[in-house]
Amino acid sequence: MTMRLAIIGAGFTGTQTALELLRRLPAGSSILLFERSGVFGPGLAYSTAHADHLLNVRAANMSAFEDDPSHFLRWLWAGDLPGPLVPPSGHAFMPRGLYGRYLAETLAAAETQASPEVTVERIARSVNGVDEADEGVDLQFSDGGRCRVDLAVVATGNNPPQWPYPEGLAAIDPRRLIGDPWDDGELGRIGPDDDVVILGTGLTAVDVVTLLGRRGHRGRITALSRRGLLPSVHEQTRPWKPFLVPGDDPRPLAYLRRVRAEVRKAAAEGIGWRSVVDALRPATQDLWRALPLAERRRFLRHLRPWWEIHRHRMAPQVAEGIFALRDAGQFVVRAGRIRGWAAAPEGFAITLGPKGGGAAERLTAGFVVNCTGVSVDYRRITAPLVRHLLDRGLARPDSLGLGFDVDEDFGLIAADGTASRRLFALGPPCKSALWEITAAPDIRKQSRAFALRLFPDRDRGTPS
């Protein structure tokens, strides 16, 4: 049966989905690949031109194909690497921009090697809405155009961060507020002697601090978060046997106790905690699915920050630069809550309530960069496609405020509780269902599972 299928978004998730479908679509089928930026493959995460922005996963785990784990490494070894890069080992943390080039070239190769009767149409248009009918799905473009497809996959990736603590923010000169931490032009407005406040202390904040440090920034950099936790650092790991079984005492506290016991056991054998945490990777999504809703909420309320800093770690080279700035006194991490904003001669002032209580403090700076993380509460997201799906009742937010509600086949669940067989979501919008669905290995696994459910008996192999 031929199929006309739309993928909305051609960043990492959309590219992965296209790669897997190209191996399986029947002759006469077509993929309409939509990407409003006109750049197909890298997406926002892997479009950076800065060599100091490194992958947070080792090269050995970054293949574009679940069933061909060395594909990225072979591409690196066969390629013409820029500048001082040499063919790396699987333990290397490669530049994210280079990985973006790999995705773009792999997508192009897959299109070339696909069945002659299978076509890919790259379309640089913004899809702002969809209408589902018995005969298919009508896509609506921002310029007023429309087209009909059989199935549509929402692969729009991560949403930009929203400003926290908005009270008083309107009083600040908007030129002092940088809401998109991945916008080089915006970050370029920061002068070398300007004091900077960064909201958030996760990997995005690390990227911004790294960039400022490489640019020779001299001003004070202060990163704020509720707990003041920086990501841990990657170190060499050793294989550790899986030890948690989904369904056995599905409570976050029980998981935590077992992890701690395994860490003590590993330490007695001279093995670090990172090996234990990495042993959870194959089972993380199943462990999440096994948790009742109330236990998922308990995890999000109490354990989420600690999971994030242990699971999502800094590359060693990146950490070295961060710690050098911290040791020099130029970079400071603070824990607390913002209680208010005000204009100030330096640019703005923040009233900070320190963690654990105590008198509020006043912190001034010239610029603030929002690195609080991607927006996941779809009830607050204003993106046209998201709003269209929710307002039309074609989708609904999940009960945890982490994304769309989807069924086990990743079909969007409508406001009336029915799951669509024509509208699907893949990647970060499925966070509530899978929890770990932002890293490349997890999205790669999901994309393959989706393609196999559509076409279980078809596989033309990976592109060379």
Buried (B, 14 or more C-beta within 10 A) or exposed (E): EEBBBBBBBBBBBBBBBBBBBBBBBEEEBBBBBBBBBEBBBBBBBBBBEBBBBBBBBBBBBBBBBBEEBBBBBEBBEEBEBEEEBEEBEBEBBBBBBBBBBBBBBBBBBBBEBBBEEBBBEBBEBBBBBBBBEEEBBBBBBEEEEEBEBBBBBBBBBBBBBBEBBEEBBEEBEEEBBBBBBBEEEBBEEBEEEBBBBBBBBBBBBBBBBBBBBEEEBEBBBBBBBBEBBBBBBBEEBEEBEEBBEBEEEBBBEEBBEBBEEBBEEBEEEEBBBBBBBBBBBEBBBEBBBBBEEEBBBBBBEEBEBEBBBBBBBBBEEBBEBBBEBBEEEBBEBBBBBBBBBEEBEEBBBBBBBBBEEEEEEEBBBBBBBBBBBBBBBBEEBEBEBBBBBBEBEBBBBBEBBBBBBBBEEBBBBBBEEEBBEBBBBBBBBBBBBBBBBBBBBBBBBBBBBBBBEBBEEBBBEBBE
